[in-house]
Amino acid sequence: MTVYEEIFEVIKQRKDAFETGTAQENSYTCYLFEKGVDKICKKVGEEATETVIAAKNNDNDELKNEINDLLYHIMVLCANQGLEWSEVEEVLSERNEKIGNLKKFHTVDKNT
């Protein structure tokens, strides 16, 4: 199991705990589920912006932290929306198989 899968499992456990009323006190993840999709999306946007700023500032120490914050909030969004992390990985895997096929994507069929 990858670290991403492990973290996603913990996030799903927090979601279940929130939904059943057994959430840990002071759980940030449960707080996000309580606030709902608008708050979660706001955090994804904030973390994406902070990731861009860290990259523009050429600060790799900050960048790796912001990327992890962004991935965490994306995982919370996935769990909130009922989207399994494995589904996200599956799309990435499919795209990985297409690497090097750029010409296929840019080919235009002028007959259609």
N, C-alpha and C positions, 0 to 999 in steps of 0.2 A: 504494500500500500504506500502510495506517495504521500509526502507531507501535505499536499493539497487535498488529497482524499481524506486524510486524517482530520485536517482542520474543518473540512466540509461536514464530516460526520459529527463533530462537536457542535457546529453551527446548527445542524438539523436537530440534535439533542436539545439544544437551547430553545429551538422553535417549538418542539414538542412540549418542553417544560412550560414555556409561556402559554401555549394553547391549553394545557391541562391545569394551569394555575399553580404549578409547582416550581416556578422559576426561582433561581437563586437570587437573593437580594444583591443589589449592586451589579448585576450582570449587564454589561454594555450591550451585548448581543440581544438579550431579552428586551432591553430598552428600545432598541431599534425596531424589533418586531412589534412592540407595543405602539410605537409612533406610526408605523405603517410605511407603505411604499413611497409616499412623498418624502419622508425624512430619509429613507434609505437611498433614494435617488439623489437627493440633495447631497448626501455624504459621498456618493460615487462621483458626482460632479466636482465637489470640493477636492477630493483626493486626486482626481484626474488633473485638475488645474495645478495642484501642488506638485504632481509628478512632472508636468511640463515645466514649471518654474525651476525645479531642481535640475532638470536636464539643461535648460537654458543657462542656468548659473554654473554649469559644468561641475556640479557637486555630486560625485558618485556615491559618497557616503549617505547624503540626504536622499538621492535618487533611489537607492535600493530600499530605503525605509518607506518612501512614498509609494513605490511600486507595490510593496507588501501591504500597505494600508489600502491601496486601491483594489488589489486582489481580494483582500478580506471583505471589503464592502461589496464587491461584485458577487462574492460567494453568498453573502447575506441576502443580496437581491435575488439571486438564483433560488435560494431556499424559500424565500418569501413567495416567489412566483411559482413554486412547485417544479422548478427545473433542476434536474439532477446534474451534478458536476460532470458525471460520466458522459452526459449528452454534449456538454461543452467540449470536453476532450475528444469526443467522437468527431465533431465538426473539424477540430484542429487536425486530427489524424487524417481526415479526408482531404483537407487542404494540403497537408504535407505530401500526400501522394501526387499532387498536381505541381509540385515545385519543378521548375524548369520547363513548364509548358506555357510560358507567357504568350507565345505566338498563337496558341490555340484560343486564348481568351480574347485576343485582339483581331482574330480573323472575322471578317464581315462577309456574310453571304448576301451578295447584291441581288440575288433572285428572290429574296423574301422581303 
